[in-house]
């Protein structure tokens, strides 16, 4: 069960990070509108969640292989 989480979570986390990076690379906020704020928040949330999920899956792989 733990390996199933890691196998699914690692690609999901990496996709979230990739979406965040691509969005940040393609979108440049020019004003302080609500759309700019929402997109900036989306970038931050997806980057944080993607990093958390990918890192936890990688740690599970590493510690799972030790035992």
Phi and psi in degrees as GROMACS dihedral restraints (atoms count N, CA, C in turn):
[ dihedral_restraints ]
;  ai    aj    ak    al  type     phi  dphi    fc
    3     4     5     6     1   -66.2    20    10
    4     5     6     7     1   -37.2    20    10
    6     7     8     9     1   -68.7    20    10
    7     8     9    10     1   -35.2    20    10
    9    10    11    12     1   -62.5    20    10
   10    11    12    13     1   -40.3    20    10
   12    13    14    15     1   -61.0    20    10
   13    14    15    16     1   -45.9    20    10
   15    16    17    18     1   -65.3    20    10
   16    17    18    19     1   -38.9    20    10
   18    19    20    21     1   -66.2    20    10
   19    20    21    22     1   -36.8    20    10
   21    22    23    24     1   -82.9    20    10
   22    23    24    25     1   -40.6    20    10
   24    25    26    27     1   -71.2    20    10
   25    26    27    28     1   -35.8    20    10
   27    28    29    30     1   -61.4    20    10
   28    29    30    31     1   -51.3    20    10
   30    31    32    33     1   -64.6    20    10
   31    32    33    34     1   -35.6    20    10
   33    34    35    36     1   -63.1    20    10
   34    35    36    37     1   -45.0    20    10
   36    37    38    39     1   -63.0    20    10
   37    38    39    40     1   -41.8    20    10
   39    40    41    42     1   -67.1    20    10
   40    41    42    43     1   -36.3    20    10
   42    43    44    45     1   -66.3    20    10
   43    44    45    46     1   -41.2    20    10
   45    46    47    48     1   -61.9    20    10
   46    47    48    49     1   -42.8    20    10
   48    49    50    51     1   -63.8    20    10
   49    50    51    52     1   -43.0    20    10
   51    52    53    54     1   -63.6    20    10
   52    53    54    55     1   -41.7    20    10
   54    55    56    57     1   -61.8    20    10
   55    56    57    58     1   -42.5    20    10
   57    58    59    60     1   -63.6    20    10
   58    59    60    61     1   -45.3    20    10
   60    61    62    63     1   -66.5    20    10
   61    62    63    64     1   -43.4    20    10
   63    64    65    66     1   -65.2    20    10
   64    65    66    67     1   -41.9    20    10
   66    67    68    69     1   -62.3    20    10
   67    68    69    70     1   -43.1    20    10
   69    70    71    72     1   -65.7    20    10
   70    71    72    73     1   -34.9    20    10
   72    73    74    75     1   -72.9    20    10
   73    74    75    76     1   -33.5    20    10
   75    76    77    78     1   -88.9    20    10
   76    77    78    79     1   -25.3    20    10
   78    79    80    81     1  -112.5    20    10
   79    80    81    82     1   124.5    20    10
   81    82    83    84     1  -119.1    20    10
   82    83    84    85     1   117.0    20    10
   84    85    86    87     1   -72.4    20    10
   85    86    87    88     1   134.8    20    10
   87    88    89    90     1  -109.8    20    10
   88    89    90    91     1   -22.7    20    10
   90    91    92    93     1  -129.2    20    10
   91    92    93    94     1  -174.1    20    10
   93    94    95    96     1  -108.3    20    10
   94    95    96    97     1    42.6    20    10
   96    97    98    99     1   -77.9    20    10
   97    98    99   100     1   169.5    20    10
   99   100   101   102     1   -68.6    20    10
  100   101   102   103     1   -31.0    20    10
  102   103   104   105     1   -65.4    20    10
  103   104   105   106     1   -44.8    20    10
  105   106   107   108     1   -62.0    20    10
  106   107   108   109     1   -41.2    20    10
  108   109   110   111     1   -65.0    20    10
  109   110   111   112     1   -41.7    20    10
  111   112   113   114     1   -66.1    20    10
  112   113   114   115     1   -41.4    20    10
  114   115   116   117     1   -68.9    20    10
  115   116   117   118     1   -39.0    20    10
  117   118   119   120     1   -64.1    20    10
  118   119   120   121     1   -40.4    20    10
  120   121   122   123     1   -64.8    20    10
  121   122   123   124     1   -41.1    20    10
  123   124   125   126     1   -59.6    20    10
  124   125   126   127     1   -43.7    20    10
  126   127   128   129     1   -61.3    20    10
  127   128   129   130     1   -45.9    20    10
  129   130   131   132     1   -65.0    20    10
  130   131   132   133     1   -43.3    20    10
  132   133   134   135     1   -67.5    20    10
  133   134   135   136     1   -45.1    20    10
  135   136   137   138     1   -66.1    20    10
  136   137   138   139     1   -35.8    20    10
  138   139   140   141     1   -66.2    20    10
  139   140   141   142     1   -44.2    20    10
  141   142   143   144     1   -66.3    20    10
  142   143   144   145     1   -47.0    20    10
  144   145   146   147     1   -65.3    20    10
  145   146   147   148     1   -42.1    20    10
  147   148   149   150     1   -62.9    20    10
  148   149   150   151     1   -41.9    20    10
  150   151   152   153     1   -64.4    20    10
  151   152   153   154     1   -42.5    20    10
  153   154   155   156     1   -62.6    20    10
  154   155   156   157     1   -47.4    20    10
  156   157   158   159     1   -68.4    20    10
  157   158   159   160     1   -45.0    20    10
  159   160   161   162     1   -65.8    20    10
  160   161   162   163     1   -40.8    20    10
  162   163   164   165     1   -67.1    20    10
  163   164   165   166     1   -42.6    20    10
  165   166   167   168     1   -65.3    20    10
  166   167   168   169     1   -36.6    20    10
  168   169   170   171     1   -67.6    20    10
  169   170   171   172     1   -40.9    20    10
  171   172   173   174     1   -65.0    20    10
  172   173   174   175     1   -40.6    20    10
  174   175   176   177     1   -64.7    20    10
  175   176   177   178     1   -39.4    20    10
  177   178   179   180     1   -63.7    20    10
  178   179   180   181     1   -39.3    20    10
  180   181   182   183     1   -61.2    20    10
  181   182   183   184     1   -47.1    20    10
  183   184   185   186     1   -65.4    20    10
  184   185   186   187     1   -51.1    20    10
  186   187   188   189     1   -72.6    20    10
  187   188   189   190     1   -26.9    20    10
  189   190   191   192     1   -69.9    20    10
  190   191   192   193     1   -31.8    20    10
  192   193   194   195     1   -77.8    20    10
  193   194   195   196     1   -17.1    20    10
  195   196   197   198     1   -75.8    20    10
  196   197   198   199     1   -29.4    20    10
